[in-house]
């Protein structure tokens, strides 16, 4: 018994509800159990038609459990983390070459450990440091790899790396070990090889490297040449979806296929006697869409568009009609059936929500150029406003100039730059001499477009940050957007704006006078601590910045500041100039240039900073801040020049120690003075050069916090150091185990742990402490 059209339309959201419900589970049942329950669910589906919608939800949940459990089970076993494997496999995607390493996806065919077969198959993210050989897609290699399970940083407002690893089916991460047996076994052919060849051809024909990078992104989804600044410009304009191949571009490619087949029928009218033109054009559209989606690596937005084009093409070929809602529902069912973990990606929600809202709210009125322009302009405004809640939910920021930016960029990129690039790519194989001027023209157009976007990125409202959203605020704002853009005739549409109030004007609980809060952020092997009183905020250290360009100040610290609703940073303290403490400082200073700045080694900092020294003090909202070290006459440099800051509320204190060693600990302990024993930030990440027994006894903290990276190469915190704290009866929390750690210092109660981010919202894809 087949679904009727309206049943298919309802089945898709029912299936989605079931799949989505699973993503809130902290653990999943075994793979065999979900598969066992799927069989009776399928039987009940056919036997009880009236219960098909709830059974769809049940089937979606069981299928998502099965796929999720299988993906988690494929990860590297915990007992084998940190071991060296000999892995044979091939390079997938486009290797990313940076200053310090080349990073690439490596799909393992087989692996051995100590000469014996190892249970390791699937996609791994691998880094090859120092001077790796030239790496290209499709190459087959035998490599010695040191591997661990995927594990990301967990902070307020930052992306969940472990969720992304699950969605991409990454089973391990690691790096190539130096070994004479590392060797390329063969070169092969694949779609990624074609993408890489086209990308190199573009670079060879376009003089300006930045223009070439833009055209590579627009043409084949190769974003390797784009800088962090380019992505900032894209986010400021709300156009990241246009930087690489998007679903709309696939639609343009499909239209190109329709026009091409139509041209063939004009040249050879006799073709209509063998195959009707409508069916041929549907096949041409689908073929062009498949080819162009392959160039994008079959990303989710392109797959969604491809599936919708396939539904329409099949309907045309079978001479059946179909409406937009049905096509969208069939595309959703196909995606969820193929990969239920697609719901973990922001692109899934932005794609389907955007298309659904356009279908519901933007009713077509007439035909021709006027109707097209209306849909293009009103549609961009509708998309920008209606997807604003989802954008803030997933990315923590939105662009208020995005409607205007998209109004300009979408038609220009999709109808001018992309077709010109497509023609140039087509000529690479058919007529190479003609490809050069076409690609040069496309690059010049991309340059002009980007020049305008860079100017618009400086406009007020280009970056709009809000505190981390609650689920109910998201749902209300989405409902408000739907209400606001309903067709004319619906009463009181303007009241939809009121439903945006919980999102745009969130309620923030501030510490009372004499109280303060602190967040020891999860920045891997580094340090960053954010403190807030009633009306002020201070940041102590900023995490690292790596030669690859990855900046924890930008990737972790600033998103956490915005997610916690802190609009102004009053003071920045950089304990000393080592990269793991000061690397992210330029990004923080750029975001908050008015903040007062102190550093333990100001002469080694890349921007002007005042020297911190013992005796400096100030008070905010009944909370006193005192600098205990370094002494004004202290010489030397390095760890012992760290700014040591004591924060004193009415009932609790916090001692921030940087990387001081045992040489400075006695002076710091003496300067702490009387009062409530302070919560201690463990010096130097738990290095064996710090945390002597007499220092721990003198400070006598109620508990301590150490900031360290998971399985870091230094072995911090050292076991012998942790043994000293255990002997003193001091509990120690570690960001490597807990993620970001939130501490509360009430005005009338002892200090306490408010939250540990890894345990705050447990999910089945998150690694255990």
N, C-alpha and C positions, 0 to 999 in steps of 0.2 A: 504494500500500500504506500503510495508516494505521498509526499507532503503536498498540500495545496499551497499556492503562492503566499497566502497570508500566514499559513502555518510556518513556512520557512522563515518569514520575516520575524515571527515571534520566537522561533527556535534559537536563533542566533544569540539574542540577549540572555535566554535561559541557559544556553551552553556557557556563555561568558560568565554568568553568575557562579556557576559551579566551578569553573576554572579559577576564578578570582578568589573564591572562598578558601581555596587550598593555600594561597600565597600568604595567609595569615597564620598558618600552622607553625608551631615551633619544631615539630618533628613529623616525619611521614611514615606511614606503615610500610612494611616490606613490599618489594616489587611484586612478588607472587600473589600477595593478598589482593591488591588492586586489580590485577589481571583476572583473578578468580571471581571477583565480584562483578566485573564487566560483563561476563557471560549472562548471568541472570538479569542484569539490567537491560541487556539487548533483547532478551526474550520478552521481558515485561513491556518493553517499548513497542514491540509489534503486537502483543496480545491485548494491551489495554490502551486503546487510542486516546481515551479521555485523559490519561495521565502522562501523555507524551512530553508536555512541557516540563513538569517536575523531574521526569525521568531523563530529559535532556540535561538538566542541571546536575543530576546525579551522575550521569555518564561523563559529563565534563569534569566533575570533581575527581572521579576515579581515574580518568585518563590523565589528568594533570598530576595526580599522585604518582601514577606509574612512571610517567616521563621524568618528573622531578626526582623521584627516588633512584631511577636508573642513572640519571645524570650525576647525582651526588655519589652514587656507588662507583661510578667510573673514575672518580678523583683518585689521585695518588694515595695509597693507604698511609695513615698517620704514622705507623711504625717505621715507614721507609723514608720519612722526610729527612733531608740533609744528606742523603746517600748519593753516590755517583753511579749513574746508569749509562750503559752503552745503548744508544737509541738509533734505530734506522727508520727514516721517514722522509717526507718531502716538505718543502717550503710552500706555505699557502699564503695567498694575499701578496701585498707589496712590502718588502722589507724596508724598515725605516732606519735610515742611517743618520746618526747624530754624532756629536763631537766625541763622546765618551764610549759609544757602543752602537752596534747595529741590532735593532730589535725586530723580531719576526715571529710569525706563527709557524709552528712546526708540528706536523701531523705524524704521530708515531705509528709505524707499521708493526714493529716489534721492539722489545727492549729486553736487555739482560742486566742482571745484577750479580756481580761476582761470578760471571760465566754461566749463570743459570737464568732461565726465562723468568721475566718479571711481569706481574699483572698490571701492565701499563699500556693503554691504547687510547688514542684520541688526540685532541688539539692541545698544544702547550704554547705558552708565550715564553720565548727564549731571548736572552741578551748575549751578544758576543762582544766582549770588551777588547780593549787594546787595538790591534790592527787586524780585523777579520778580513778574510778574502772576499772578493766581490760575490755578493749573494743576489740571487734573482729568483723570481717565482718559478715553480715547477721543478727546481733542482732537487735531486735525491741525495741525501747525506747520511753518513754514519758519524755520530757525534758522541763525545763523552759529556754528559750533562749532570750537573748537581741540581736537584729538584726539591721543591716543597709544594704543599697544597696552596691553591689561590687564597690569599688573605689580604684584605684591604684595610685602610684606615677608616675608623668610625668616629665621626664628629657631628655636632649639630650642623645641618645645612649642607653637608658634603655628600657626594655621590657614594652609593654603596657598591664598592668594587667587587665584593663577593657575589652580590646579586647579578652584576654585569657579567662576571665570570661564568655563573651558572647559565645565564641566557645565551652566552656565546659558546657553551660547552667546553670551557677550558678546564682540563683535568689537572694541570700542574703548571708551575712557573719556575724558572731557573735560569742558569747561565752555562755557557760552554766552558769546559775545563780544558786547559792546554794538554794536548795529548797527540803524539805522533800518528796515532791511528785515525784521527779525525780526517775524513776524506769525502769528497764529492763522488758519488757512485755513478750518477747519470744525470742527464738533462732531459726533460720531457716537455710536452706541449700541454697547455691548459689556457683557460680564459684569462687568468691573471697574467699569463705571459703575453697575451695579446694586448691587454691593458698596459702592461709595462712597455711594450714596444711602441704603442701609440704615444704614450707619455714621453718617451725619449725622442720620438719623431717631432713632437710639439716643441720640446726644449731645443732641438737642433734648428728649428725654423723660426723661433721667436727670440729676438735678441735680449729683451729685458727679462731677467730671471723671475721677477715678481709677476709680470704679465703672463709669462709661461706657466707659473704656478697656478694662477687663477684659471687659465684656460685648461690646464690639466685637471683641475678640480671640476670645472663645468663639464668637461668632455668625457672623462673616464673615471670620475670619482677619486682621483689621486690627490689627496690633500697633504702629501708629505712635504711639499715645498712651502706650505703656508706657515707663517709664524704665529706666536701667541698674540701678537698685536692684531693680526688679521682676524683671528677668532674673536677678539674683543670688539673690533669694528662690526663684525657680523652680529654678535649678541646685542650690541648697542642699537642696531637697526632691526633686530628681530628677523634676520634673514639667514641663520645658519642652515636652514633647509634648502637654500639655493646654492650654497657653496659647493656641495657635492651633488651628484645626480639625485634629483628628487622625483617623487611620484608624478608631479606635473610635467617634468621633462619626459618621462616615459609616455605620458599622454601625447606630448608633442611628437615624439618618435612614432607613435602609432598613427597619428594624423599624417605624418610624412609617408608612412607605408600605404595609407589609403590614397594619397595623392599620386604616389609612384605607380600603383596598380592602375589607377584611373588613367594616368598618362599612357600606360601600355595599351589599354583598351581603346584610347583615342588613336593611337598609331596603328594598332591591328584590331579593327572592329570585329573581325571574324572570330576572335577569342570568345566572344559572347555566345557563339554557337556551341562551344564545348563546355564552358563554365560560366554561369551567370555572374555578371559584374559585381553584384552586391556580395555574394559569397566570396568571390576572389578578393575583394577589398577587405572583408572581415579577416580573411586569412593573412593578407598582407599586413594589416594593422597588428595582428597578434604576433606574426613573425618579427616585425620591426620592434615591437615592445619586448619580446623575449631577448632579442639580440642586445638591445640597449640596457635591459635590466642586468644581463650578464656582465656588461661593462661596469655596472655599479656594484658588482659583487652580490647581487640579489639581496640588497638591504631591505628592511621591512617596509619602508614607504613605497619602494619600487615593486615589491612583491604584492602589496595590497592593490596597487594600481594595475599590475599585470593580471591579477586574478579577476578584477572587475572587467578589464578589457576582454579577458578570456570568456567570461560569462556572456558579455554582450556579443562577442564574435560567434560563440556557439549558438546563441539564440538566433542570430542572423543566418547562420549556415543551416539551421534546422527550421528556418522560417517561423520562429516563435517570437512572440513579443515578451517584453519584460520591463518592469519599472525600476527606477533607481534604488528604492529601498530594498527590493528583492535582490538586486545585484550586489548591493553593499552587504546584505545579510549572508548571501552565498559566499562572498569573499571572506567574511569573518569566520564562517563555519569552516571554510577550507584552511585558513591560517591556523585556527585553533585545533583542527584535526591534525594538521601537519606538525605544528609546534605549539602546544599550549603555553610554553614558557615565553612566548612572544609578549604576553601581558606584562612581563617584567620590564619591557622597554618603553621609554617615553614615546617613541615614535608610533607605537601601536595606538595609544590613546589619542595623541594629537592627530594622527591620520584619520581614524574612524570618527572621532568626535567632530573634527573639522568638516568632513564630508557630510556627516549626518545633519549637522546644524545648517549647512548650506542647503541641503535638500528640504529641510523643514521650514526654514525661515526665508529663503530667497526664491520666491515663486517667479517663474519665467513669465514675462509680459511681452508678447509679440516676438518678432524675429528681426534679423538684420543687424546693422552696425550699432544702432541705438541700444537695442536690447543687450548686445554683447558688451558694450561699454558700461552699461548700468550694472550688469552682473560682475564685471571686472572690478569696478570701483567700489560698489556697495559690498561686494563679496569680500574684498580685502579688509574693509572696515569691520565687517561682521566677524571675519576670522580672527582679526587681531584682538578685538574686545572679548569675543566669546571664548577664545582659547587662553585668555589672560590667566584665569585661575589655574588651569592645568600647567601652564608655563611656570608660574610661580611655585606650584607644588613640586614639580620635577627639578627645576633649575635654581630656585631661590631668587630669581630676578626676572624682570620683564622690561620691555622697551615701550615707552609711551609714544615714541616717534615711529614705532613699527608699522602703524597703519599707512603713514605717508611713505615710508621707505619701501614697503612692499608694493604700494600702489605704483611706484616708479620702477622698482627692481624686477618684480614678477613678470610683467609683460616684456620688458626690455631683455631680460635674461632668457626667458622661455621662447619668445617669438623672434628675437633678433640674434643674440649671441649663440644660443644653443643650435638653431638651424644652420647658422654660418659655420659653427664648429663641426656639425654633422656632415655638412657638405665637404669641408676640408678633410675630415677623417675618411670619407668615402673616396675622395680623390687620392688619398695616400696609396690606395691599392689600385685604382683605375687609371689615374693620370697624375703622377707625383709632381710634375712641374706646376700644375694648377693648384696643388694643395698649399704650397707656400704662401701665395697671396691671400688665399681664403683664410688660412690660420693666422696670418699677420693681421688681417682685417678683424677677425674675431678677437684677437688679443688686444688690438687697439680699442675696440668697443668695450672689452672687459676693463681695460685701464680707465677709460672715461667713466664707466659705471662705478668703479671702486673709488675714484677720486671724489665723486659725489657722496658716496656712502661714508667716506672718511670725514667729510665736512659735517654730515648729518649726525655722526657719532658724537660730536662735541656739543650738540644741542641739549638744553635742559630736558631732563626726563628720559634721556637715552638709556641710562641705567637706573632702574627703579627696583629698590630692594624692600622686602617686607620680612618681618619675623616668620619663622617656620610656621606654616599653616596647620591648622587642625582640620580633621576630615570634615567636620560639620561646616566649617567656614568654606571649604572647597565646594561642598555640595550646594550650599546656599548660593554662592556666587555663580556656579554653573547654571543653577535654576534661574537666577536673575538674568543671566545673559540670554537664556532661552526665551524668557518672558519678554525681555526688552526688544528682541528682534522677531517676535512673532508677526505674522502678516497683519496688515491693516484690518481694523474691525475688531480686534481683540481689545477689550477695555483696559484702561489703566496700565498700558505697557510701560510707562515711565517709572512706575513703582518698582520695576525690576532693578533699578539702580539701588534701592534700599537694601536689597539682598547682597550687595557688594560691601556693605558697611562692616560686617565682621571680618572680611578679608582686608580691606584697606585701612581699617581703624581697629586693630586688634587690642585686646586688653593685656597689658604687661604688668606683672607683679614685680615691684621694685623692692629692694631691701629696705627695711626700716632704718631710722637713724641709729647709728652705732652698730649696724649689721653690715655684712658684705657677703658676696658670693665669689667663688673662684672655679674656673674650669681648666683643668690640666688637659690640654688638647692632645689628641693622638696624632703625632707628627713623625712616627717612626723613631729612628735613632736620632733624636734631637729633643728640643724643648720649646714649648710655648704655653704660657699660662695667662688666661684672661681673667681680670678681676673687675667687679662692678660694685659700687656703692649705690646709694639712692639716686644720685644725679651725675655720677662720674664713672669713668672707665679707664683702666690701665692695662696695657699689654706688656708682659714680661717675656722677652724672646719671641722669635718668629719662625722657628723651624729652618730647614735647609733649602738651598737652591742648588740643583745639580747641573753639571755641564750639558746634559741633554736638553736643558731648558725647563725641566719640571720644577716648579717653584711652590713649595709648601706654604709660603706666605700668601700666595694667590689661590692655591688649590684647597687649602684647609683652614688657614687662619682667618682670612677675610670672609669666606662663606659662613664660618662659625659666628663671627662678629655680627654679620647681617642677620643670621637666623635667630640670634638671641635678642634682636631688637635694639642693638646698640647703634645709634645713629652718629655718635661723636666719640672719638677716642681722645682723651685728654692728655695722656702721657704714654710714651713708649720707652721701655727700659730694655736695652740689649746688654745682657750680662757681660759678654765679651765677644770678640770678633770671630770666633771659630764658626765655620759655615753652618754647623748643625744648630747653632743658636741665632746667627745673624743673617743667614742666607736670604730669608724672606723679608728682611727689613726694607729694601727698596720698594717692594710692592705695597707694603703697609704704609710707608711714608707717602707714596704716590696717591693712595686712597685717602689718607688723613694727613695732609700736609701741615695742618695747624697744630698737631699734637706736639707737646713738649717732649724733647728727646734726650735721653741719658744713655751713656755707654761706658763699659769698663775699660775699653780700649778705643777711645774715639778717634785716635790717629789712624787706626786700621779700618775704619768704617768708610764706605763709599760716599757718605753724605755727612754734612756738618752735624755733630752731636756734642752735647755738653758731657763733661766727665762726671761720672758718679763717684762720690766719696763719702766715707763715714762722717756722720753728723748732719747730712742733709735730711730734712724732715718737712712734712706738710700734713694737713688734715682735710679730709673730705667727709661731709655728712656724718660727723661723729666718729670717723675711722681714721686712725693715725698711721702714717707711713714713715718708716725710719730706715735710712741707709746705714748698714752696719759695717760694710767693707766695700772697697779697699780704703785703707788709711790715706789721708792726704799726702803723706810723705813716702808711701809705698812705692817701691821701684819695680822693675821687672815687667814682664808681660805674660800673657797666656792665661791659664785657668785661674791662677791665684789673683788675677786682676778682676775677677767676676764681681759684678754688683750683687751684694747680698742685701735683700730687702725684707724687712720685718713689717707685716701688716697687722695692726692691733685694733680689733673691735672691742665692744664693751665686755663680751663674754668669751671671745675666742681669738686666737692669733694664728698667723701663718708665716712660716719662715721659708723664703725663696733663696736658694743657695748657689744657683748656677753650677759651675764646675770646680768649685774650690777643692783643694786637697787638704790632707791632714796638717800641712804647714800653717794653714789659716784657721782651721777649725777651733783651736783653743780661744783665739781672740773673738771669733764670732760667738762662741758659747758664752763667753764672759759678757759680751755686749747685749745678749738677749735680755738679761735682767730678770727681775721678778715679775710675776703675773701668771696667768694661765699657761700651762705648757703648750707651746705652739705645735700645730700640725707641721710636719717637716717635709719639704721637697728633698728627697734623697740626693746628696751632692754627686755630681758627675755621673749620673745615670747608674749609680751602684758600682762604680769602678773600685778596684782594690786599693787605689791610692787615697780613698776618702772613707768617711763613716767609721772612724776609729771608735773603739768601745767607750773611751772616756767622753767623746763628743756625744754619742747617743745617750749616755747616762746623764750628761750635764743638761742636754736639751730636754730629755725625757718626754718625747712627743706621745700624744695619745694614739696616733697612727701616722704612717708616713706614705708618701706617694713617690713612685719612681717612674720616670718617662724614658722608655726604651723601645727599640724596634723588635718586632717578632723575629726570633732566631737571628739576631744581628751578629755580624762577624766579630764583634769585640767580646761577645759572651756576657754582655751587661744585662741585668745586674749579676755580679759575680756570686757564686754560691756561698763563699766564705763571708761575704758582706751580708747576705741575707741571713746567714746563720747568726751573725752578731745581733741583728735586729730581733731575731727569734729568741735569742738568749735573754735579751732585755725585755721581752714581752711586748714588743711593738709590732702590731699588724702592718703589713706593707701591701699596698695596692700597686699594680703595674699596668700602665696604659697598653702594653703589648697584649695583656690578657683581657683587659676591661674596655678597651677603646677610651674615648674621652671620659674623664672622671669629673663630675660636678660636686663641689663641696659647698656646704652652707655654714655660715658663721652667724647665727642669730644673735640678737642683742641681749637675750635673756636665757640662753641655753648653750650647752657645749657644742663644739663643732661636730658636724655629722656629714656623712656621705649622702648626697641627694640622689645621684644616679650614676650608673656605669653603663655607657652607651651600648656595649656589646650585650648586656643583659636587660637593657631597658625595654626593648621590643624584640624578643627572640624570634628568629625566623629559621626555617629549616636549612636555608642555604648558608647561614653564618657559621663560621668555624667556632668551635667551643673554646673557652679560655685555656 
